[in-house]
Amino acid sequence: MKIYRIPGTDLTVSRLAYGCMRLGGSWGPEPITPEQMQAGHRALEAALDAGINFFDHADIYGRGKSELVFGELLHGNPGLRERIVIQSKCGIRFPDDPQPGAPVRYDFSYDHIVRAVEGSLRRLQTDYLDILLLHRPDALVEPEEVARAFDDLQAAGKVRHFGVSNHTAGQIALLSKYLRQAIVANQMQLSLVHHFLISEGLVANIASDATVLALGTLDYCRQHDIQIQAWGPVANGRLFKPEVEEALRPVADLVARLADEKGVSPDALMLAWLLRHPSGIHPIIGTTRPDRIAASAPAVDVELTREEWYALLAAARGRGVP
């Protein structure tokens, strides 16, 4: 597994990260079962065996159960904590929390950020997070409160570095105006299927080629040395299903052909497409199947030519590039 250093930090991480969202089984209030705990540990061990040392969490994953699974692994493996990088996210509130009738919402208040981190540390059975991300933009954010929370968490040794998730360039710039700490990462949905963060720059000012607005976020992050983390990097396996959506069939066929030619899995080929981008995109794989985790690792050694990379993008867009 190839490694690199996250800009603005001393963290050296594997070029693929492992996302822990599915480790906790269901998202209901019921406790985790022994079978779910064992399945989660098998997935984590497969990731470690593949050379992955970066693990992504969020306080809401499995209603905290995903962090509990990981915490039990840490507890049973003394010395592992010092060899890995742990990231978690906060800011999304469940409905009916803390009182019945409360809606799903986002909360970047000082109290919630601090309370969420303390909960994550307790479940993970660790004293600190290497990185904390704000999960989704809070329309009611008061940047001064975020800054105070970050200062106190860093001073207490509970969080080393900070970042965001699903934020635009403007939202990052607003936070950065008030923070003492650098924003070191922005985790965004990004894959060959959901390519808009990348393709936006190719279709600007073309009225007939509408795309999902990315608002220059990729270029902003490159300019300011903010790592782009890609969630959903293989689009939840949409290209690998027996009955592929008709609109995706051309790109699915091309992925399968190139993967076969290069002797890797389709997962690895899609990950390699992201890794080929010069911005240093950090894919976060999320499967719990040990065989797919192992099959993803060769992505770091796949070499895509400029022609192959653009052919994949053109097939994914369904109408070439302008």
Secondary structure by P-SEA (a helix, b strand, c coil): cbbbbccccccccccbbbbccccccccccccccaaaaaaaaaaaaaaaaacccbbbbccccccaaaaaaaaaaaaacccccccbbbbbbccccccccccccccccccccaaaaaaaaaaaaaaaccccccbbbcccccccccaaaaaaaaaaaaaaccccccccccccaaaaaaaaacccccccbbbccccccccccccccccccccccccccccaaaaaaaaabbbbbbcccccccccccccccccaaaaaaaaaaaaaaacccaaaaaaaaaaacccbbbbbbbcccaaaaaaacccccccccaaaaaaaaaaaaccccc
